[in-house]
């Protein structure tokens, strides 16, 4: 192991310039780079980005998409000093800022900025601190010292770049640091590190040799969202794609399942009609009352017949009275849903 190279100091750097440095180094002489936030995507475990989408961005074939949670990301950045402060208070470790951009000594493509560094109070051992913030419903991901895998891969990558042996997280999700703060730590594991960099070396090779990754092992919902971002809208007039026989299995399965969904929907509509027919007699008895009950020897049947008011814009009236406003507030949304039909020859 060897100490990393310091490429530049990012303090006061504009966001555009920082992105340039992260993408190709401050001199623009690194063809392809990997940052800490890329590692989980390359392994196919990122909740936000697929390997193919990241590959297309690194190749310059698509621009990074504008994040829908930009305000949330901004909040996370603003909360970093708070997370670092309470980590230091809770652990007694000394936390310091480090605004350098580092390059791995043996893997020139591996670049890293660290949220913070720390020095362990008990023995002076240096470490890397990652500051995270999340919502309450994600707090369970950090319970009992657990670390989400996509974040663990990121921190292990940083330990390798920095050539230090310990790392820690300060994850916050509320305004009570006694209960809403997790500070799990990890120790450098060279076996895991070798596995990480073996995959990253393969990734760089795929970029250099123009071999895009597949969507294998990516969660289907994320994969479809990613493909929509990569390829955009469908285009009329393009030739029909001819599939080879190896796709027959999944295509027939899609057609079968789509048929089952149609059958279920038809059955649901039948049930809803029957419910409506029986409900007429009950509603006649309920009149203006909201609740009813039928007691039997074994249980009670509770009846609710409550008026609920839903308010939404009347698009027809809005268009007639305020046509210019109607045009301004129209929001286009696109979707592409795969459909397979079986046509007899």
DRENDOSE-211712 format. One record per residue (C-alpha): residue number from 1; x, y, z. Coordinates in nm, 2 decimals, decimal comma, always signed. Example, Ala and Ser with C-alpha at 12.3 -4.5 7.8 and 13.67 -1.06 7.14 Angstrom:
BEGIN
(vokol 1 (+1,23 -0,45 +0,78))
(vokol 2 (+1,37 -0,11 +0,71))
This chain:
BEGIN
(vokol 1 (+0,00 +0,00 +0,00))
(vokol 2 (+0,11 +0,36 -0,07))
(vokol 3 (+0,00 +0,71 +0,01))
(vokol 4 (-0,23 +0,86 -0,25))
(vokol 5 (-0,15 +1,14 -0,49))
(vokol 6 (-0,30 +1,48 -0,42))
(vokol 7 (-0,43 +1,62 -0,75))
(vokol 8 (-0,57 +1,95 -0,64))
(vokol 9 (-0,75 +2,14 -0,36))
(vokol 10 (-1,12 +2,18 -0,43))
(vokol 11 (-1,19 +2,45 -0,17))
(vokol 12 (-1,38 +2,74 -0,33))
(vokol 13 (-1,40 +2,55 -0,66))
(vokol 14 (-1,72 +2,60 -0,86))
(vokol 15 (-1,94 +2,29 -0,89))
(vokol 16 (-1,88 +2,27 -1,27))
(vokol 17 (-1,51 +2,28 -1,22))
(vokol 18 (-1,53 +2,02 -0,95))
(vokol 19 (-1,72 +1,79 -1,18))
(vokol 20 (-1,46 +1,84 -1,45))
(vokol 21 (-1,18 +1,74 -1,21))
(vokol 22 (-1,38 +1,44 -1,08))
(vokol 23 (-1,45 +1,33 -1,44))
(vokol 24 (-1,10 +1,36 -1,59))
(vokol 25 (-0,87 +1,50 -1,33))
(vokol 26 (-0,77 +1,87 -1,29))
(vokol 27 (-0,54 +1,85 -1,60))
(vokol 28 (-0,80 +1,66 -1,80))
(vokol 29 (-0,55 +1,38 -1,87))
(vokol 30 (-0,74 +1,08 -1,71))
(vokol 31 (-0,96 +0,92 -1,98))
(vokol 32 (-1,20 +0,75 -1,74))
(vokol 33 (-1,24 +0,79 -1,36))
(vokol 34 (-1,42 +0,62 -1,08))
(vokol 35 (-1,54 +0,81 -0,77))
(vokol 36 (-1,67 +0,68 -0,44))
(vokol 37 (-2,04 +0,73 -0,54))
(vokol 38 (-1,98 +0,53 -0,86))
(vokol 39 (-1,88 +0,21 -0,69))
(vokol 40 (-2,22 +0,09 -0,59))
(vokol 41 (-2,36 +0,16 -0,94))
(vokol 42 (-2,08 -0,04 -1,09))
(vokol 43 (-2,16 -0,33 -0,86))
(vokol 44 (-2,53 -0,30 -0,96))
(vokol 45 (-2,65 -0,23 -0,60))
(vokol 46 (-2,71 +0,15 -0,62))
(vokol 47 (-3,07 +0,25 -0,56))
(vokol 48 (-3,03 +0,54 -0,80))
(vokol 49 (-2,81 +0,45 -1,10))
(vokol 50 (-2,76 +0,14 -1,31))
(vokol 51 (-2,42 +0,03 -1,45))
(vokol 52 (-2,53 +0,10 -1,80))
(vokol 53 (-2,65 +0,45 -1,73))
(vokol 54 (-2,32 +0,53 -1,55))
(vokol 55 (-2,12 +0,37 -1,84))
(vokol 56 (-2,31 +0,59 -2,09))
(vokol 57 (-2,23 +0,90 -1,88))
(vokol 58 (-1,86 +0,81 -1,85))
(vokol 59 (-1,84 +0,76 -2,23))
(vokol 60 (-2,00 +1,10 -2,28))
(vokol 61 (-2,30 +0,95 -2,47))
(vokol 62 (-2,55 +1,10 -2,23))
(vokol 63 (-2,55 +1,38 -1,97))
(vokol 64 (-2,62 +1,31 -1,60))
(vokol 65 (-2,99 +1,34 -1,55))
(vokol 66 (-3,12 +1,63 -1,33))
(vokol 67 (-3,20 +1,47 -0,99))
(vokol 68 (-3,57 +1,49 -0,90))
(vokol 69 (-3,46 +1,53 -0,53))
(vokol 70 (-3,22 +1,82 -0,58))
(vokol 71 (-3,35 +1,99 -0,26))
(vokol 72 (-3,30 +1,67 -0,06))
(vokol 73 (-2,94 +1,65 -0,19))
(vokol 74 (-2,88 +2,01 -0,10))
(vokol 75 (-3,01 +1,95 +0,25))
(vokol 76 (-2,78 +1,65 +0,28))
(vokol 77 (-2,48 +1,87 +0,19))
(vokol 78 (-2,59 +2,13 +0,44))
(vokol 79 (-2,63 +1,87 +0,71))
(vokol 80 (-2,27 +1,74 +0,67))
(vokol 81 (-2,12 +1,98 +0,93))
(vokol 82 (-2,39 +1,89 +1,18))
(vokol 83 (-2,34 +1,52 +1,13))
(vokol 84 (-1,96 +1,57 +1,17))
(vokol 85 (-2,01 +1,78 +1,49))
(vokol 86 (-2,23 +1,52 +1,66))
(vokol 87 (-2,00 +1,23 +1,55))
(vokol 88 (-1,71 +1,41 +1,73))
(vokol 89 (-1,92 +1,48 +2,03))
(vokol 90 (-2,05 +1,12 +2,06))
(vokol 91 (-1,72 +0,94 +1,99))
(vokol 92 (-1,46 +1,19 +2,13))
(vokol 93 (-1,27 +1,15 +1,80))
(vokol 94 (-1,11 +1,46 +1,65))
(vokol 95 (-1,28 +1,56 +1,32))
(vokol 96 (-1,10 +1,77 +1,05))
(vokol 97 (-1,19 +1,89 +0,70))
(vokol 98 (-1,00 +1,78 +0,40))
(vokol 99 (-1,08 +1,95 +0,07))
(vokol 100 (-0,81 +1,77 -0,15))
(vokol 101 (-0,89 +1,56 -0,44))
(vokol 102 (-0,70 +1,23 -0,41))
(vokol 103 (-0,58 +0,97 -0,66))
(vokol 104 (-0,51 +0,61 -0,57))
(vokol 105 (-0,14 +0,53 -0,58))
(vokol 106 (-0,18 +0,21 -0,79))
(vokol 107 (-0,51 +0,27 -0,97))
(vokol 108 (-0,49 +0,61 -1,14))
(vokol 109 (-0,86 +0,61 -1,24))
(vokol 110 (-0,97 +0,60 -0,87))
(vokol 111 (-1,03 +0,95 -0,74))
(vokol 112 (-1,18 +1,06 -0,41))
(vokol 113 (-1,30 +1,35 -0,20))
(vokol 114 (-1,37 +1,28 +0,16))
(vokol 115 (-1,65 +1,44 +0,37))
(vokol 116 (-1,42 +1,46 +0,67))
(vokol 117 (-1,12 +1,29 +0,83))
(vokol 118 (-1,09 +1,19 +1,19))
(vokol 119 (-0,83 +1,09 +1,44))
(vokol 120 (-0,93 +0,83 +1,69))
(vokol 121 (-0,90 +0,97 +2,04))
(vokol 122 (-0,79 +0,64 +2,20))
(vokol 123 (-0,48 +0,58 +1,99))
(vokol 124 (-0,44 +0,86 +1,73))
(vokol 125 (-0,53 +0,62 +1,44))
(vokol 126 (-0,64 +0,83 +1,13))
(vokol 127 (-0,97 +0,75 +0,96))
(vokol 128 (-1,22 +0,86 +0,70))
(vokol 129 (-1,56 +0,99 +0,80))
(vokol 130 (-1,86 +0,98 +0,57))
(vokol 131 (-2,16 +1,20 +0,67))
(vokol 132 (-2,50 +1,08 +0,56))
(vokol 133 (-2,86 +1,20 +0,62))
(vokol 134 (-3,18 +1,01 +0,56))
(vokol 135 (-3,55 +1,02 +0,63))
(vokol 136 (-3,71 +0,84 +0,93))
(vokol 137 (-3,83 +0,55 +0,72))
(vokol 138 (-3,46 +0,48 +0,62))
(vokol 139 (-3,34 +0,49 +0,98))
(vokol 140 (-3,39 +0,11 +1,02))
(vokol 141 (-3,11 +0,06 +0,76))
(vokol 142 (-2,87 +0,18 +1,02))
(vokol 143 (-3,01 -0,02 +1,32))
(vokol 144 (-2,77 -0,21 +1,54))
(vokol 145 (-2,46 -0,10 +1,36))
(vokol 146 (-2,58 -0,20 +1,02))
(vokol 147 (-2,44 -0,02 +0,71))
(vokol 148 (-2,62 -0,02 +0,37))
(vokol 149 (-2,41 -0,21 +0,12))
(vokol 150 (-2,40 +0,07 -0,13))
(vokol 151 (-2,25 +0,30 +0,14))
(vokol 152 (-2,01 +0,04 +0,27))
(vokol 153 (-1,86 -0,01 -0,08))
(vokol 154 (-1,81 +0,37 -0,11))
(vokol 155 (-1,62 +0,39 +0,22))
(vokol 156 (-1,41 +0,08 +0,15))
(vokol 157 (-1,31 +0,25 -0,17))
(vokol 158 (-1,21 +0,56 +0,02))
(vokol 159 (-1,00 +0,37 +0,27))
(vokol 160 (-0,81 +0,22 -0,02))
(vokol 161 (-0,75 +0,55 -0,19))
(vokol 162 (-0,65 +0,72 +0,13))
(vokol 163 (-0,44 +0,42 +0,25))
(vokol 164 (-0,59 +0,43 +0,60))
(vokol 165 (-0,72 +0,14 +0,80))
(vokol 166 (-1,04 +0,26 +0,97))
(vokol 167 (-1,35 +0,45 +0,86))
(vokol 168 (-1,68 +0,55 +1,01))
(vokol 169 (-2,02 +0,70 +0,92))
(vokol 170 (-2,22 +0,96 +1,09))
(vokol 171 (-2,58 +0,91 +0,97))
(vokol 172 (-2,86 +1,14 +1,10))
(vokol 173 (-3,23 +1,14 +1,04))
(vokol 174 (-3,39 +1,37 +1,30))
(vokol 175 (-3,32 +1,65 +1,54))
(vokol 176 (-3,24 +1,45 +1,84))
(vokol 177 (-2,87 +1,33 +1,82))
(vokol 178 (-2,92 +1,10 +2,12))
(vokol 179 (-3,17 +0,88 +1,92))
(vokol 180 (-3,14 +1,00 +1,56))
(vokol 181 (-2,78 +0,94 +1,49))
(vokol 182 (-2,58 +0,62 +1,40))
(vokol 183 (-2,20 +0,61 +1,40))
(vokol 184 (-2,10 +0,26 +1,28))
(vokol 185 (-1,74 +0,20 +1,19))
(vokol 186 (-1,55 -0,04 +0,96))
(vokol 187 (-1,20 -0,18 +0,95))
(vokol 188 (-1,01 -0,21 +0,62))
(vokol 189 (-1,04 -0,56 +0,47))
(vokol 190 (-0,79 -0,62 +0,19))
(vokol 191 (-0,98 -0,93 +0,06))
(vokol 192 (-1,29 -0,71 +0,00))
(vokol 193 (-1,07 -0,43 -0,13))
(vokol 194 (-0,91 -0,67 -0,39))
(vokol 195 (-1,26 -0,78 -0,50))
(vokol 196 (-1,37 -0,41 -0,54))
(vokol 197 (-1,08 -0,31 -0,75))
(vokol 198 (-1,09 -0,63 -0,96))
(vokol 199 (-1,44 -0,52 -1,06))
(vokol 200 (-1,33 -0,16 -1,11))
(vokol 201 (-1,05 -0,27 -1,33))
(vokol 202 (-1,30 -0,46 -1,54))
(vokol 203 (-1,52 -0,16 -1,55))
(vokol 204 (-1,24 +0,06 -1,69))
(vokol 205 (-1,15 -0,21 -1,94))
(vokol 206 (-1,52 -0,20 -2,06))
(vokol 207 (-1,50 +0,17 -2,11))
(vokol 208 (-1,17 +0,15 -2,30))
(vokol 209 (-1,29 -0,13 -2,52))
(vokol 210 (-1,64 +0,00 -2,57))
(vokol 211 (-1,81 -0,30 -2,41))
(vokol 212 (-2,13 -0,17 -2,23))
(vokol 213 (-2,26 -0,36 -1,93))
(vokol 214 (-2,60 -0,53 -1,94))
(vokol 215 (-2,89 -0,48 -1,71))
(vokol 216 (-2,84 -0,83 -1,56))
(vokol 217 (-2,88 -0,83 -1,18))
(vokol 218 (-3,03 -0,48 -1,17))
(vokol 219 (-3,36 -0,44 -1,00))
(vokol 220 (-3,63 -0,45 -1,28))
(vokol 221 (-3,80 -0,12 -1,18))
(vokol 222 (-3,47 +0,07 -1,16))
(vokol 223 (-3,35 -0,09 -1,49))
(vokol 224 (-3,67 +0,02 -1,68))
(vokol 225 (-3,64 +0,37 -1,54))
(vokol 226 (-3,28 +0,39 -1,63))
(vokol 227 (-3,34 +0,26 -1,99))
(vokol 228 (-3,61 +0,53 -2,03))
(vokol 229 (-3,35 +0,79 -1,93))
(vokol 230 (-3,09 +0,65 -2,16))
(vokol 231 (-3,30 +0,61 -2,47))
(vokol 232 (-3,57 +0,86 -2,42))
(vokol 233 (-3,90 +0,85 -2,61))
(vokol 234 (-4,00 +0,60 -2,88))
(vokol 235 (-3,97 +0,72 -3,24))
(vokol 236 (-4,22 +0,65 -3,50))
(vokol 237 (-4,11 +0,53 -3,84))
(vokol 238 (-3,82 +0,32 -3,72))
(vokol 239 (-3,81 -0,04 -3,85))
(vokol 240 (-3,96 -0,33 -3,65))
(vokol 241 (-3,70 -0,52 -3,44))
(vokol 242 (-3,67 -0,89 -3,52))
(vokol 243 (-3,60 -1,10 -3,21))
(vokol 244 (-3,41 -1,42 -3,21))
(vokol 245 (-3,56 -1,74 -3,07))
(vokol 246 (-3,37 -1,70 -2,74))
(vokol 247 (-3,62 -1,44 -2,64))
(vokol 248 (-3,92 -1,66 -2,69))
(vokol 249 (-3,94 -1,77 -2,33))
(vokol 250 (-3,96 -1,43 -2,16))
(vokol 251 (-4,18 -1,29 -2,44))
(vokol 252 (-4,43 -1,57 -2,39))
(vokol 253 (-4,42 -1,53 -2,02))
(vokol 254 (-4,49 -1,16 -2,05))
(vokol 255 (-4,79 -1,23 -2,27))
(vokol 256 (-4,92 -1,50 -2,03))
(vokol 257 (-4,89 -1,27 -1,73))
(vokol 258 (-5,05 -0,98 -1,91))
(vokol 259 (-5,34 -1,21 -1,99))
(vokol 260 (-5,37 -1,31 -1,63))
(vokol 261 (-5,38 -0,94 -1,52))
(vokol 262 (-5,65 -0,88 -1,77))
(vokol 263 (-5,85 -1,17 -1,63))
(vokol 264 (-5,80 -1,04 -1,28))
(vokol 265 (-5,91 -0,69 -1,38))
(vokol 266 (-6,22 -0,84 -1,54))
(vokol 267 (-6,30 -1,04 -1,23))
(vokol 268 (-6,25 -0,73 -1,01))
(vokol 269 (-6,50 -0,53 -1,22))
(vokol 270 (-6,75 -0,82 -1,19))
(vokol 271 (-6,71 -0,82 -0,81))
(vokol 272 (-6,74 -0,44 -0,80))
(vokol 273 (-7,07 -0,46 -0,99))
(vokol 274 (-7,20 -0,72 -0,74))
(vokol 275 (-7,09 -0,51 -0,44))
(vokol 276 (-7,27 -0,20 -0,59))
(vokol 277 (-7,59 -0,41 -0,64))
(vokol 278 (-7,59 -0,52 -0,27))
(vokol 279 (-7,49 -0,18 -0,15))
(vokol 280 (-7,81 -0,01 -0,28))
(vokol 281 (-8,02 -0,20 -0,03))
(vokol 282 (-7,78 -0,11 +0,26))
(vokol 283 (-7,76 +0,25 +0,15))
(vokol 284 (-8,14 +0,28 +0,16))
(vokol 285 (-8,13 +0,18 +0,53))
(vokol 286 (-7,83 +0,40 +0,62))
(vokol 287 (-7,98 +0,73 +0,47))
(vokol 288 (-7,77 +1,01 +0,62))
(vokol 289 (-7,60 +0,79 +0,89))
(vokol 290 (-7,23 +0,73 +0,87))
(vokol 291 (-7,20 +0,40 +1,07))
(vokol 292 (-7,41 +0,09 +1,12))
(vokol 293 (-7,37 -0,24 +1,29))
(vokol 294 (-7,52 -0,59 +1,27))
(vokol 295 (-7,44 -0,81 +1,57))
(vokol 296 (-7,46 -1,19 +1,54))
(vokol 297 (-7,38 -1,46 +1,79))
(vokol 298 (-7,02 -1,49 +1,66))
(vokol 299 (-6,92 -1,14 +1,55))
(vokol 300 (-7,02 -0,79 +1,45))
(vokol 301 (-7,06 -0,66 +1,09))
(vokol 302 (-6,95 -0,29 +1,10))
(vokol 303 (-7,08 -0,07 +0,82))
(vokol 304 (-6,92 +0,26 +0,72))
(vokol 305 (-7,09 +0,50 +0,48))
(vokol 306 (-6,89 +0,82 +0,52))
(vokol 307 (-6,89 +1,11 +0,28))
(vokol 308 (-6,53 +1,20 +0,17))
(vokol 309 (-6,46 +1,53 -0,01))
(vokol 310 (-6,18 +1,54 -0,26))
(vokol 311 (-6,08 +1,87 -0,42))
(vokol 312 (-5,90 +1,89 -0,75))
(vokol 313 (-5,89 +2,15 -1,03))
(vokol 314 (-6,17 +2,13 -1,28))
(vokol 315 (-5,96 +2,12 -1,59))
(vokol 316 (-6,25 +2,20 -1,83))
(vokol 317 (-6,35 +2,51 -1,63))
(vokol 318 (-5,99 +2,62 -1,60))
(vokol 319 (-5,94 +2,59 -1,97))
(vokol 320 (-6,25 +2,78 -2,05))
(vokol 321 (-6,20 +3,07 -1,80))
(vokol 322 (-5,83 +3,10 -1,80))
(vokol 323 (-5,69 +2,94 -2,12))
(vokol 324 (-5,34 +3,10 -2,09))
(vokol 325 (-5,31 +2,98 -1,73))
(vokol 326 (-5,43 +2,63 -1,83))
(vokol 327 (-5,16 +2,62 -2,10))
(vokol 328 (-4,89 +2,73 -1,85))
(vokol 329 (-4,97 +2,47 -1,59))
(vokol 330 (-5,00 +2,18 -1,83))
(vokol 331 (-4,74 +1,91 -1,74))
(vokol 332 (-4,64 +1,66 -2,00))
(vokol 333 (-4,56 +1,31 -1,87))
(vokol 334 (-4,42 +1,02 -2,08))
(vokol 335 (-4,44 +0,65 -2,02))
(vokol 336 (-4,35 +0,34 -2,22))
(vokol 337 (-4,51 +0,01 -2,12))
(vokol 338 (-4,41 -0,31 -2,28))
(vokol 339 (-4,69 -0,52 -2,43))
(vokol 340 (-4,67 -0,86 -2,59))
(vokol 341 (-4,95 -1,00 -2,81))
(vokol 342 (-4,96 -1,35 -2,95))
(vokol 343 (-5,09 -1,36 -3,31))
(vokol 344 (-5,16 -1,69 -3,48))
(vokol 345 (-4,96 -1,75 -3,80))
